[in-house]
Every structure is written in C-alpha cells, then in structure tokens.
C-alpha cells in the first residue's frame, strides 16, 4: 500500500445521485452555511464553525490527509450533487493502517436530512476505503439519542458492541454512547 504522500487520498467517488470529492480548503465557503445550522449539533460535542476563515484553516490542516504523527490516514469527502453545485455535508474516515482499523463519521446538513443522502454517501465511501486499504474493522461511535444515525449504521451491517454510559458531557447534558463495529473481513 502506498503512503498518502505518494498517492493522494481519497479519490473522487460517484454514486447514483452524488459525487464525493476530496475535501479542500476551497470548500470552506460553500460548506459554511450548512455547517452553521445549530440543529446539526444536537448529538455531537462540536459547534458550528466560527467563521469561513476558521473553517478554511481547519480544512487546510485536513488536506494533509494524515495525523500529525503520521499514524492515521484522514479521508474527508464533501458530498455534492451530480447535477448542480449543491453541497450536502461530508463523510470522513480515520484509518490506522497498522491496526487495520478505521473510524467513520458523517454529517448531512439539517435541511437535507432524511433523504437517504448519508446512506448513499457512506456506502460509497465505505466501498472506496475497503478497496483501497487493508481494513478488517470499521467503528462508529454514536450518541444513544441519535436514532437516525443508529438506524443508518445498522442498515449498513454495523453491529452494536457496547454502551458507554456518561461517555461525554456537552451542551449542558450528559451523553451515553453506543459503539458499533463493521466486520470488513466479511467483505473480502
């Protein structure tokens, strides 16, 4: 497997309705409005970006596609329409090649939720990751109150492995968390 320096990741991924493009700092302005909708942050400790400039700086760091210590490959795609310039959110994977393991996260702007966007985008990104990397397991961590996200990962074949009570505290509430795993070895 080549390193991120010799082969840029991720590649462009196409689905029936969407194109997943590698995240760049140039996406910040177009992503800012959708990421500014506070309704998208009910079940995650993050907050909307402070400014386009702050988002651009964050994306510039992510363009490197690797953690500072080089132990993880960071894949980030923006979800865009095939037919128009609309962006809907993002899909990301943090991959530890040494452990043959990845974590998945995704975010669809609230105004576009419940349209199958996350399902289609995550399925396509998952397929790309499994084709490119020798991964045996993919994990997801989800707030127990996030029924839509739980339904999504379960529909993709993720299995709940444990419950972490009081996993986090944010926005004035304590959050319990489900951990899910996807056995990627069954796909090979």
PyMOL commands that set and color helices and strands:
alter all, ss='L'
color gray80, all
select helices_A, chain A and resi 25-35+38-41+52-62+110-112+117-132+147-155+184-187
alter helices_A, ss='H'
color red, helices_A
select strands_A, chain A and resi 13-14+18-22+73-81+87-96+101-108+137-143+159-170+173-183
alter strands_A, ss='S'
color yellow, strands_A
deselect
rebuild
show_as cartoon
